[in-house]
């Protein structure tokens, strides 16, 4: 990764940390300071990648002004932008063939529901699935979601083009997409492309950085995210 000559070395910055915890050994502090330098490098890499993302050339023009079904009736893709020029969409794995939502999507959307009032200050957001919107709203009520803008893409090919779902297969695919509007033209800006073919051996095909808060928290723990644990819709009583 290109480094600015104006930045001090991460090792130098790490050594300036004055945080020390009760009972830590000199071996712990030495290893922790080395890790801090790597964390500083990671932060710089995240900033670098975000800057490259913002510099992407204009993406493809959206082929049509899709009409979705929302809580209050039909809503065109262009209307989902509201007062913003940027729209983030998440394709929810809750197609008509599913009795219950994907547990991973549910975990992610539960976190986003709490953040949504803040997110909507900066960009528009829409959660899209192929199930009827009434089914989506009923599940949202069950989970206690209050802020997620939910829309059904039933009857459109939006999921096929932007979530790469096979129209002949009875399956769903999760997908993040970002659209940008300039005047009356809506273009695709960015979409996640980290899937199974891009995963390292033994690794889930997660994005970088991972947008699921739970994985980011678990990555800071001794056991990490583990190899065989995933969120569930329900857990046995303690």
N, C-alpha and C positions, 0 to 999 in steps of 0.2 A: 504494500500500500504506500503511495506517495506520502512523504512526511514534509510538513512545512519546516523550513530551517529556523523559523521563529519560535517554535515550540521547544521547551526544555525536554530533556529525556524523561520518559515515564519513570525510570528508576530514580532519577533525581527528585521528581515530585513525590514519589512514594516515600522516600527517606525523610521528607519534610513533615510527614504525618505525625501528630503529637497524640494520637489516640492509642492508649494502652489499657488493657483490661485486667481486672483483678486476678492474680494467681497465674498469669501466663508465664511460660518459660522463655528463655532466650531463644530456644530452637523454634518455639511457636512464633515469636516475634519476627525472627529472621524469615521464616517461611511465609508469614502473613505479609510482610513488606514486599517480598518477591511477588506474591499473588496480587497485591495492590498495584504493582507496576503493570502486571498483565491486565488487570481490570481497567486501568487508565488507557492502555493500548486498545482494549475492546471498546471503550467509550469513544475513542478517536475513530476507530473503524466504523462504528455505528454512524457517527456524524459524517464520515466520508461517504458511506454508502447512501445516506439520506440526501447528501448534496448531489451525488450522481443521479439519484432517482429524480430529483427536482429538475435536472437538466435534460431529461429525456426529450427527444424530438416529439413533435405532435403525433399522437396515436391515431388510430383509424377512426373515421367518422362512424357513429352508431348507425346501423342500417335503417332503423325505423324508430319512431317515437312510441315505444311499447306502451300498451295500456294494461295496467295491473288492476287488481281488485283490492281495495283497502278497506279499512274499518268503516269509512264513510262513503263507499262507492268507488266507481272507476277513477283511476289516477294515472295520467301519462307519465312516462319517464321524465319528461321535461318539467312537469309540475313538481316532481319529488325534490328538485333543487331548492324550491322555495326562494328565499332571499340570497342564497349562496351561489357561487359559481362552481363549487365542487360537491360531488355526491359520492359517498362511499356506500357500497352495497355488500351485503353478506348473503350468500346462498346457503340457506338453512336446510340441513338434511332431514326434511319432514315432508316427504312426498306422499301422494294419496295412497300408496301401497303400505305405508307405515301406520300401525295403530298408535305407536308412541314415538316421540321425537328421539333422534340420535342423542345419547347421553353426553357425548363430547360437545356437540353443538349447544345443548342445554346448559352445560357448565359455562361455556364461553358467553352465551347470550345473557345468562344470569348476571355475570360480571359487567357486561356492557350495559345492561338495564340501569344499573346504579350510576354508571358514568355518563349515560346518555344526555342528561341535562347540560353537562359541561361540553360534551362532544358537539352538540347541536349549536353551541355558540360560535363554533368555527367552521363547521361543514354540515351538509345535509347527510342523513344516514337512512338506509332502508334495509330491512331484513326481508328476504324474498324466498318463497318456497312454492312448490307446485300444488300443495294441498289447497282446498278451498279456504278462503280467509276466515270463515266461521270456525273451522277446525283449528286454525292457528290461534285465533283469539281465545278460544276455549282453553287451549293448553297454556297460553300466556296467563290467563286468569288463575288457572290451577297453580302455576308456579309463583304467582304474586308479582309478575312483571307489570310495570306501570308506564314505562317510558319508550319502549321499543316501537318504532314505526314498522308495522307488519303489512306485507303485500303478497298477494298470490299472483304468480306468473302463469297460472293455468291458462292454456289456450294460446300461449306464445312460444317462440323458440329462444327466448332469452337464456334459459338454463342450458340449452344445447350449445349456444354460441359463446357464452361467458362463464359457464361452469363445466363445459365439455362433457355434458351428460349424453349418453347414447339414447336417442329417442326410442329405440327398440328394446332397450334393457330396462328392467324394473328396478332401477337403482337411483340414488341421489349422489351428488358430489358437492362437497363444501367448496366455497370460493369467495375470495375477497376481490373486489374490483373498485377502481376509482375512476370516475368520469369527470370531465371538465367541460364547462359550457362557456363559449365565447359568442356573444350575440345569440343567434338562433342555431348555432352549430354546436352539437354535442360530440365530443371525442372521448374515446377510451384513453385514459392516462396511464394506468398501471393495473396489472392483475397478478395475483400470486401464481408462481410457476414451479414452486418447490413441491414435487410429488414423488411417487415411489422411484421413478427412474433417476431422480437427482439426489436421492438419499445416500448417505454413506452406509457401508455395511453395518448391519445390526442397529440402525438408527431409524426412528420414526421419520416420515417425510415432512418434518416440521419446517416452518419458515424461519427466517433469521432477520431481525429478532423475532422470537416467538410471540404472537399476539395473544396467546392464552395466559392470563395472569397466573393461574394455578401452577403452570409449568415453570414460570419464572421464579415463583416462590420456592417450589420444591428444588430447583437447581441450586438454591442457597443452603440446602440442608445436607447433613452427613450422608444420607442414603440416596439423595438425588430424586429424580422422578421415577426411578425403578424401571424394570423391564416388562412387568406384567400387570401394572395397576393403571386403571383408567377410571374416570368419573362414572358414577352410576346415577340413575334417576332417583333411586331410593336406597337408604342404608338401614341395616337392622338397628333396633333400639339398643343403646348402650346398656 
